[in-house]
Amino acid sequence: MPEPVKKPVSAFTKRPKAQEAEEGSSVVFEAETEKADAKVRWQCNSKDIASGNKYLILAEGNKHSLTIQTVTKEDASVYAVIAGGSKVKFELKVISKPDAPAEAPAGKPEEPSMKPEQASDPREGAPPAAQDPPPAEADAPDTRQDLTGLFTEKPQSGEVTVGENFTFVAKVNAESLLKKPTIRWFKGKWMDLATKCGKHLQLKETYDRSSKVYTFEMQIIAAKANFAGGYRCEVSSKDKFDSCNFELTVHEARAPGGLDIRTAFRRTSEAGKKRSGPGASSTDGNDDSGELDFSALLKKREAVQVHSEPDVDVWNILSKAPPSAYEKIAFQYGITDLRGMLKRLKKMKKEEKKSEAFLKKLDPAYQVSKGQKIKLAVEVADENVEVKWLKNGQELQKSGSKYIFESVGNMRYLTINHCSLADDAAYTCVVGEEKCTTELFVKEPPVTITKTLEDQMVMKGERVELECEVSEEGANVKWEKDGVELTRDESFKYRFKKDGCKHVLIINEATKEDCGHYKVKTNGGESVAELLVQEKELEVYQSIADLTVKAKDQAVFKCEVSDENVRGTWYKNGVEVKADPRINITHIGRIHKLTIDEVKPEDEGDYTFVPDGYAFNLSAKLNFIEVKIDFVPRQDPPKIHLDCLGRTADSTIIVVAGNKLRLDVPITGDPAPTVIWTKKEKVISEGDGRVRVETTMGHCVFTIEGAERQDEGIYSVVVRNPAGEDTADINVKVVDVPDPPQAPKILSVGEDSCVVQWEPPQFDGGQPIIGYVLERKKLRSYRWMRLNFDPFAGTTYEAKRMIEGVPYEMRVYAVNSIGMSRHSPASQPFVPIAPTSEPIGLCVEDISDTSITLKWRAPERIGAAELKGYGIEYCKEGTDEWIPAFQGLTERTTATIRDLNTGDKLLFRVRAYNMAGPSAPATLAQPVTIREIMQRPKIWLPRNLRQTIIKKVGDTVNIMIPFQGKPRPKVSWTKDGEPLSPSIASVRNSELDTILFIRKTDRIHSGQYDLKVEIENVEDTARVTLQIVDLPGPPETLKIVDTWGFNVALEWKPPKDNGNCEISGYNIQKADKKTMEWYTVHDHYRRTHCVVSDLIMGNEYIFRVFSINLVGLSLEPCTTKDSVYIQKTGILYKPPNYKEHDFSEPPKFTHPLVNRSIIAGYSATLSCAVRGIPKPKVTWYKNKMDISNEAKYRMLSKQGVLTLEIRKPCPFDGGVYTCKAVNDCGEDVVECKLEVRPQITKEEKKEANN
């Protein structure tokens, strides 16, 4: 496939190429231009050529040709074609005409470009696979680069059979090359084959010194099916480049009819022997022996008949064997291609076994942000089984708070806190011999742009680099142009460079198509810059002027162009001017000079300056005058001859500021007159100053070095001798570039534009202002971008293509015929912005007899400018007069408009305001009547207040309950059926809510608080239960029941005061009477009797017990009155004989299930309590169906309390729920009815109220 053609970057769509021609033949150079009416010039050695006997120039539309007839050795030269500002050079080489056709040596036949090394087959009489290559000019040119035709023989496409060899040949003529060419072979687009050399690929090169031809070969050995495809060969030498595309087709060898499955998976060396026959060379002993190849078998499975040996079913053995035994079976039965075997096994149908250890496995992959935590969960079949967690095969251990292992029922959790990139790994949960694995991907924080892109303006053909910096090294970015993503294609139009945090987009040769907005994106930000590409035009700031000089004077031709890098050539009457001791050619910056000293008559003529690469020239004429003075032996009055001065009609001489003015005035008179120059009656003396006068025989010279503005005026010259005097006035006008304009002013801004205005400069430089040039830049940038290249005549300009929200500055240049002024001061910074879109969702939230409350949402598009606020207006129905609802703007999205007349029908609208002004209005669809609407009272009791509120003594209670109703309802509170006393609680009521406040609670505040909201005869009620808890009292009657060995049995009674809540346990402590230091023996002990063990013999102990409830430990303990002494050793304890008690008992529900009625969509729980020894197994049923494995239900068991959680129930979840407990001693069942009520929508509530 040929490379895509590169887009033209000049005035030519087709350029002439360098050619070789024999003496006496004709050669044709062809070119095509973009425009059909383009003017084209042909040159030879930088000299224009025209049609004639030697050259024939033709033009037809946009096609142009140059024919050189009867080529000779003198025609070998460099030619050029010029169109507009583009110039293309090409070369013609002339070779000698051979005397006789050369004969190829008999013993050296030409080597073909393709030479497949195939085994001879007597059955095939076909000609050789490769033929001589066609002539080079028949090949399709590779237009990816500017080709130079380096290949003398290109590689050709070919075909080969699997297992055979093939060679591609390329030849390069190095006669015109300065260094050895570099060659590269590619497969596809980017695969460089130099790194793939080995047993299947070899690259060779040879060099013939006599013919100076390099021969490059790529040999493919034992071709495989996957070698087929497209290839590319590239050759380069310094600035020359050539490439060629070719393809290789690989045909598969025929497989024998009865192919053994084990043979199909054996080494390729064995298969190659069978295919190649006895004539093929064996690969035994080489590095390639033993290589595995089964691709041919897999590609055409339909054509291959696979038979197993009759006595052994290999596939049956493989399907039943575990993966760890694959290698052993492969070795036993001669199957050496393990990878191919596994691929075949995957395609065999087999049933996947259900996991016995896991009820729910890990997901295949998880993702977490860096620094966050993640929780991995599995559900196991046995709730008592132990699991192990592995990370990349290594077992995880408890280490601080990094890893947290949890076990809740059948669920096993692994929590990873503060995830980092080191946690990005594979995690495995192991239960016995089974395991499940997942991948954890840690997502890094977003990459931000630290240095934004800069706007650029370049000339056509220049290199462009758009550069930005990001917050992290090696981060991936995406480049877009006008919303289209840029990629690296074969045309090499765009190149992407990455250097640490710096990212660069490179455009090698910019064209007009590259103009636009370029955007770089990361996952955390983006930056936009604009690229402008202008045609490269050469401007002439000062052209050369005609000169009139005398003999032996100096003539200076001077011109100034816009590009200081442009060189040029001077011509006299079409002949190039060469520098010599008398003629000096200089080029300093933008100024080109031709200086001729001691002018002679033969120097007179037309002089032309031609810039290199541009199709225009500057011309001027040199006039030579010779002053002849006849000697008259008598006195003549003096005479000033001003006829030869280059003056305007009004005797004014114009000089450009900074240039030199030299007036050479011929004078006559006998005797020689004296000369006096004056300006405003001030005599100009002779000397070496900047303004000076020189007098010679027959001449007076007035010189101003580096003319300035103050040199302007009328100069008078007076010549006197005894015979008389003569006078003349010369008006000198000094012209200069204009003064810079004042700082421009920004009149208005838009979304991506602005209107700028400025005043003309105070001084125009003596020449009328042609126009103005404008530049802009971003506020924090240092790069100014020119907006127009042709002078703009007006003083008001609209600048476009700016980025909204980015601050800019503008400045202006003034231009006259002399040149461009300095830039003006920068304007005040401004930001292109546009109004926001209209607010959305405007509606009425509330209304009364004199007010209305509106609400809306922010606009969808706010833009770059900050939103200042919203303005609200209204008008009466039938009128167009919009009245502001209030002065100024509001920042909220709700507003209440008051003092309206009851019964008026009004329209309302809202507009958003930013720096650019108001947006389009959002208007209500229909007028609104100002009248209050009656509303039934309704209490919205928060969910957390529907349960008993438990507070500690001394806490603060602040309960807020919202309600609704119009007009304002009457609110009343009662406690336990009695009116609420202000000494117990404080109440504050508003239009929308009521607050019950108790600053410091006591136990007397416990009880039921009822709220009633009433409007006329309609009311609504709600109840809040408050429970105030305190520390419990101490236990009672602590006594020592028994003592034996190192054990003491204690017994006590519960406390009289439980602190208004349940006693959750007891804290038992002991103390040695010697030290009286107390140590906790049991904490949160639930029974009222215990045994204290492990006492030390010989010590005397006392004991105490604290009560524990929801608040904490009791303030005082209950202490034993007597102490206990532990006897020393030697005292034998005879335990009493008793029959071992059987503690086993069948399951029994101590707390049954309770019938419930719930609302759909809110999670609910069913709870009961069971006891039994041994621990019973619990199963939940719904309508007698087991629901243990359903994800909607969650079963919990803690200390005998059984809970069934139903997640977000729907009406279908209603029914009879049964809990069944079973152990070895028996079973017990408890059930309840669950009713799920549907949610009532607001519309249904309104209908019910009506």
HELIX and SHEET records of a PDB file:
HELIX    1   1 LYS A   73  ASP A   75  5                                   3    
HELIX    2   2 ALA A  136  ALA A  138  5                                   3    
HELIX    3   3 LEU A  193  LYS A  196  5                                   4    
HELIX    4   4 ALA A  225  PHE A  227  5                                   3    
HELIX    5   5 ILE A  261  ALA A  264  1                                   4    
HELIX    6   6 THR A  268  SER A  276  1                                   9    
HELIX    7   7 SER A  295  LYS A  299  1                                   5    
HELIX    8   8 VAL A  314  LYS A  320  1                                   7    
HELIX    9   9 PRO A  323  ALA A  325  5                                   3    
HELIX   10  10 TYR A  326  GLN A  332  1                                   7    
HELIX   11  11 LEU A  338  LYS A  347  1                                  10    
HELIX   12  12 LEU A  421  ASP A  423  5                                   3    
HELIX   13  13 LYS A  512  ASP A  514  5                                   3    
HELIX   14  14 PRO A  601  ASP A  603  5                                   3    
HELIX   15  15 ARG A  709  ASP A  711  5                                   3    
HELIX   16  16 ARG A  943  LEU A  945  5                                   3    
HELIX   17  17 ARG A 1003  HIS A 1005  5                                   3    
HELIX   18  18 PRO A 1211  ASP A 1213  5                                   3    
HELIX   19  19 LYS A 1242  ASN A 1249  1                                   8    
SHEET    1   A 4 PHE A  12  LYS A  14  0                                        
SHEET    2   A 4 VAL A  27  THR A  33 -1                                        
SHEET    3   A 4 LYS A  63  ILE A  68 -1                                        
SHEET    4   A 4 TYR A  55  GLU A  60 -1                                        
SHEET    1   B 5 GLN A  19  GLU A  22  0                                        
SHEET    2   B 5 SER A  86  ILE A  95  1                                        
SHEET    3   B 5 VAL A  78  ALA A  83 -1                                        
SHEET    4   B 5 VAL A  40  CYS A  44 -1                                        
SHEET    5   B 5 LYS A  47  ASP A  48 -1                                        
SHEET    1   C 4 PHE A 151  GLU A 153  0                                        
SHEET    2   C 4 PHE A 166  ASN A 173 -1                                        
SHEET    3   C 4 VAL A 213  ILE A 220 -1                                        
SHEET    4   C 4 LEU A 201  ASP A 208 -1                                        
SHEET    1   D 5 GLY A 158  THR A 161  0                                        
SHEET    2   D 5 LYS A 240  HIS A 251  1                                        
SHEET    3   D 5 GLY A 229  SER A 237 -1                                        
SHEET    4   D 5 THR A 182  LYS A 187 -1                                        
SHEET    5   D 5 MET A 191  ASP A 192 -1                                        
SHEET    1   E 2 LEU A 259  ASP A 260  0                                        
SHEET    2   E 2 VAL A 306  HIS A 307  1                                        
SHEET    1   F 4 PHE A 358  LYS A 360  0                                        
SHEET    2   F 4 ILE A 374  VAL A 380 -1                                        
SHEET    3   F 4 MET A 411  ILE A 416 -1                                        
SHEET    4   F 4 TYR A 403  VAL A 408 -1                                        
SHEET    1   G 5 ALA A 365  SER A 369  0                                        
SHEET    2   G 5 GLU A 434  LYS A 443  1                                        
SHEET    3   G 5 ALA A 426  VAL A 431 -1                                        
SHEET    4   G 5 LYS A 388  LYS A 391 -1                                        
SHEET    5   G 5 GLN A 394  GLU A 395 -1                                        
SHEET    1   H 4 ILE A 449  LYS A 451  0                                        
SHEET    2   H 4 VAL A 464  VAL A 470 -1                                        
SHEET    3   H 4 LYS A 502  ILE A 507 -1                                        
SHEET    4   H 4 TYR A 494  ASP A 499 -1                                        
SHEET    1   I 5 GLN A 456  MET A 459  0                                        
SHEET    2   I 5 GLY A 525  GLN A 534  1                                        
SHEET    3   I 5 GLY A 516  THR A 522 -1                                        
SHEET    4   I 5 LYS A 478  LYS A 481 -1                                        
SHEET    5   I 5 VAL A 484  GLU A 485 -1                                        
SHEET    1   J 4 VAL A 540  GLN A 542  0                                        
SHEET    2   J 4 ALA A 555  VAL A 561 -1                                        
SHEET    3   J 4 ILE A 591  ILE A 596 -1                                        
SHEET    4   J 4 ILE A 583  ILE A 588 -1                                        
SHEET    1   K 5 LEU A 547  LYS A 550  0                                        
SHEET    2   K 5 LEU A 618  ILE A 625  1                                        
SHEET    3   K 5 GLY A 605  PRO A 611 -1                                        
SHEET    4   K 5 GLY A 568  LYS A 572 -1                                        
SHEET    5   K 5 VAL A 575  GLU A 576 -1                                        
SHEET    1   L 4 ASP A 636  ILE A 640  0                                        
SHEET    2   L 4 LEU A 661  ASP A 670 -1                                        
SHEET    3   L 4 HIS A 699  ILE A 704 -1                                        
SHEET    4   L 4 VAL A 691  THR A 696 -1                                        
SHEET    1   M 5 THR A 652  VAL A 656  0                                        
SHEET    2   M 5 GLY A 724  VAL A 735  1                                        
SHEET    3   M 5 GLY A 713  ASN A 721 -1                                        
SHEET    4   M 5 THR A 674  LYS A 679 -1                                        
SHEET    5   M 5 LYS A 682  ILE A 684 -1                                        
SHEET    1   N 3 LYS A 745  VAL A 749  0                                        
SHEET    2   N 3 CYS A 754  GLN A 757 -1                                        
SHEET    3   N 3 THR A 796  ALA A 799 -1                                        
SHEET    1   O 3 MET A 785  ARG A 786  0                                        
SHEET    2   O 3 ILE A 769  LYS A 778 -1                                        
SHEET    3   O 3 TYR A 808  ASN A 816 -1                                        
SHEET    1   P 3 ILE A 840  ILE A 847  0                                        
SHEET    2   P 3 ILE A 852  ARG A 857 -1                                        
SHEET    3   P 3 THR A 894  ILE A 897 -1                                        
SHEET    1   Q 4 ILE A 883  PRO A 884  0                                        
SHEET    2   Q 4 GLY A 869  LYS A 876 -1                                        
SHEET    3   Q 4 LYS A 905  ASN A 914 -1                                        
SHEET    4   Q 4 GLY A 917  PRO A 918 -1                                        
SHEET    1   R 4 ILE A 883  PRO A 884  0                                        
SHEET    2   R 4 GLY A 869  LYS A 876 -1                                        
SHEET    3   R 4 LYS A 905  ASN A 914 -1                                        
SHEET    4   R 4 ALA A 922  THR A 923 -1                                        
SHEET    1   S 4 ILE A 883  PRO A 884  0                                        
SHEET    2   S 4 GLY A 869  LYS A 876 -1                                        
SHEET    3   S 4 LYS A 905  ASN A 914 -1                                        
SHEET    4   S 4 VAL A 928  THR A 929 -1                                        
SHEET    1   T 4 GLN A 935  ILE A 939  0                                        
SHEET    2   T 4 VAL A 957  LYS A 966 -1                                        
SHEET    3   T 4 ASP A 993  ILE A 998 -1                                        
SHEET    4   T 4 SER A 986  ASN A 989 -1                                        
SHEET    1   U 5 ILE A 949  LYS A 952  0                                        
SHEET    2   U 5 VAL A1018  VAL A1029  1                                        
SHEET    3   U 5 GLY A1007  ILE A1015 -1                                        
SHEET    4   U 5 LYS A 970  LYS A 975 -1                                        
SHEET    5   U 5 GLU A 978  PRO A 979 -1                                        
SHEET    1   V 3 GLU A1036  TRP A1044  0                                        
SHEET    2   V 3 ASN A1047  LYS A1053 -1                                        
SHEET    3   V 3 HIS A1089  VAL A1092 -1                                        
SHEET    1   W 4 TRP A1078  TYR A1085  0                                        
SHEET    2   W 4 GLY A1065  ASP A1072 -1                                        
SHEET    3   W 4 GLU A1100  ILE A1108 -1                                        
SHEET    4   W 4 CYS A1118  THR A1119 -1                                        
SHEET    1   X 4 TRP A1078  TYR A1085  0                                        
SHEET    2   X 4 GLY A1065  ASP A1072 -1                                        
SHEET    3   X 4 GLU A1100  ILE A1108 -1                                        
SHEET    4   X 4 VAL A1124  TYR A1125 -1                                        
SHEET    1   Y 4 GLU A1145  HIS A1151  0                                        
SHEET    2   Y 4 ALA A1164  ILE A1173 -1                                        
SHEET    3   Y 4 VAL A1201  ILE A1206 -1                                        
SHEET    4   Y 4 TYR A1193  LYS A1198 -1                                        
SHEET    1   Z 5 ARG A1156  ILE A1159  0                                        
SHEET    2   Z 5 GLY A1226  ARG A1237  1                                        
SHEET    3   Z 5 GLY A1215  ASN A1223 -1                                        
SHEET    4   Z 5 LYS A1177  LYS A1182 -1                                        
SHEET    5   Z 5 MET A1185  ASP A1186 -1                                        
END                                                                             
